[in-house]
Amino acid sequence: MAAFEEMGIFPEIGKAVEEMEWSLPTDIQAEAIPLILGGGDVLMAAETGSGKTGAFCLPVLQIVWETLNDKDRGKSSNQTIDKWLLAFKDRSENLVVSNDGLSCQSKDAKQWQGVRSNRGVVRDAKSKNNKFYYEVYFKEPGLARVGWALSNASLDLGTDKLGFGFGGTAKKSNSRNFESYGKTFGDRGDVIGNIIDFAGETIAWTKNGEYLGEAFQIPKNLVNQAFYPCVCTKNAMVTVRFEKAADGKTDAPPGTTWVSKAPKSQFVNNTNISSSNDDKSKGSGPRAVIIEPSRELAEQTFKCLESFKKYLPGDLRLLLIIGGGNAKEQIDQIRQGVDIVVATPGRLEDLVFNNALSLKQCRFFILDEVDGLLQQGHTDIINRLHAQIPRMFDDGKRLQMIVCSATLHNFDVKKLAEKLMFFPTWVDLKGEDSVPETVHHVVFQIDPRKDDLWKRLKKTITTDAVHAKDKINPNQPNADTLSEAIKILKGEYTVKAIDALKIDQAIIFCRTKLDCDNLENHLNDLGGGSRQNKKYSCVCLHGDRKPQERKANLEKFKKAEVKFLICTDVAARGIDIRGIPFVIQVTLPDEKANYVHRIGRVGRAERMGLAVSLVASVPEKVWFHSNCASRGKNCFNTNLTQDGGCCIWYNELQLLGEIEESLGCTISTIGPEFKLEVNEFDGKVVYGEKRSTGGGINYKTHVDQLASVVKELSSLEGLAQSQFLKINLLKV
């Protein structure tokens, strides 16, 4: 953040942070921001409300702003430094070179992806050093082919006459002739040495220090040409050493010279990395794309960027692309130019694949709340969008991916990261799921076998009609009857919780959109409506409501014009509404990870919050439209999914056990009076207000508190960028 600090922007940004009540300074930002500024892919995991949005918004704004201003000032990155590296520009499209120029990685499992070094060695009859050496090291298992190639050889090493390769399957190759040689390699820790002997006119290899014998005789017509270290991989990563390792564990074989020690008369620069094409445009478009799982979260992130952007000199053009927005206006703004895009997946894909928006200039690809995106089925869209973005650019910089969520620890997220990200660094301040100290959460178990209140309420509460075709007998309750009883009691005990705890502001989570609608109608019948002075005033937020209504309802709740926001998990992902004191979960979420997201809507910015979950003690039959052609709209098929229907049996006690196991705790249970034990909580808690103990942040001095961390970040960035500058100045 040195550039921001030099411009005197930080005091103003600090004010913007304070206005938004972000809990800065935080460890997630102290760790993530320098990594992002340093050019690396980052996976961020931290407690909900810990400032992940700021951790990517601030550095993205800085780098995009600096990139645009560097361009305006005509800065060039075509200089070089005196060092052997893998060439950023002489590589296959789907292979990425690390920032230090010493590692390469491909994610393509079908085709070989290769790279040459930025220098090659040549024969000098007068020199005593005509036998050169470099190494390829496997930090992780992988498939690679390594060796030597001329500057105009194929990067698929060994498939033409100008390249000589040795592959991990123990085959040497030239002109696509694959012959047995040496030993297999590619295990973790394997070191393959590459030897070219101009005096003897031979090429050979070593494995872990063992000489494998002569492999090729260099053709007479090539022996006076420059040979470049060349590596190609298939869905693998390797590290290249052009000089002796710092740990000194390996060294060049006797009689050979590290390529980095080649005298000036015996090395040449790679002509494939000239800068003649540097100024050719690859199309206009945003420098950064941020994808969010919901329009509400996209709007929130966009607002964060807008809050910071106003303190930057010049014009940084932002665009929000979400469903329900005016498509013509979005396209018009794209044509005028855009620097940062915040979007939901569907609308973004429409614009990209209708050629309205180009991603060829995109340097940042950010997936916020990534597990939410994957749960919504957006994996293929993410892959298609990612495929539209170059992996590296002519200035030697590569695409940066930032993936963040409160819950990164699941198989699908790790699988996506392995497929799309290069050299990612984990910033994990959370480990497995956890609950912030500012959140108290309790469970009330509903058992219709012991509580017969439902029998008297049967005609006053509308349920989801799952049991409309079933025979409900209160006198001889079977599984269907008990399931219907759960639905009735949950509506009743939602109201009882509101009354007993004197809740005047809460987010109420229901499992389905129909459940939300039914609860909204129930509260309205009891004295709700859309005005704040009514006892149960409420609004609804879910996917079937029109975008304009969703936006209006969310604003009403934020401004305390209504007391209750009834919603599905669409609102659980990162929506930041300051000072929410209570959350009520009418039903536990299908995904245990969403429990943390839901209850994390309270306890933000050091304010205390209480989350109450209503948990059924018997299974409940619920809608589950996974294979429904209409996705539940006008669907009345109450058969179980295994019988071709759209219902499943839902076991909340089992879900509760899984959540407790994930959190490593037993969630406290309360009775029907919803009385909280004084000895459990300190008795001084006022939900929605900041902790009276524990050293909460004093926002009046927030900017002053931020200053010391900013100074530390500036120092870290200065160190990172001084090292990174060497790479930026490469003539590659």
Secondary structure, 3 states (H helix, E strand, C coil): CHHHHHCCCHHHHHHHHHHHCCCCCCHHHHHHHHHHHCCCCEEEECCCCCCHHHHHHHHHHHHHHHHHHHHHCCCCCCCCCCCCCEEEEEECCCEEECCCCCEEEECCCCCCEEEEECEEECCCCCCCCCEEEEEEECCCCCEEEEEEECCCCCCCCCCCCCEEEEECCCEEEECCEEEECCCCCCCCCCEEEEEEECCCCEEEEEECCEEEEEEEECCCCCCCCCEEEEEEEECCEEEEECCCCCCCCCCCCCCCEEHHHCCHHHEEECHHHCCCCCCCCCCCCCCEEEECCCHHHHHHHHHHHHHHHCCCCCCCCEEEECCCCCHHHHHHHHHHCCCEEEECHHHHHHHHHCCCCCCCCCCEEEEECHHHHHHCCCHHHHHHHHHCCCCECCCCCECEEEEEECCCCCHHHHHHHHHHCCCCEEEECCCCCCCCCCEEEEEEEECCCCCCHHHHHCCCCCCCCCCCCCCCCCCCCCHHHHHHHHHHHHHHHHHHHHHHCCCCCEEEECCCHHHHHHHHHHHHHHHCCCCCCCCCCEEEECCCCCHHHHHHHHHHHHCCCCCEEEECHHHCCCCCCCCCCEEEECCCCCCCHHHHHHHCCCCCCCECEEEEEEEECCCEEEECCCCCCCCCCCCCCCCEHHHCCCEEEECHHHHHHHHHHHHCCCCEECCCCCCCCCCCCCCCCCCCCECCCCCCCCHHHHHHHHHHHHHHHHHHHHHHHHHHHHHHCCCC
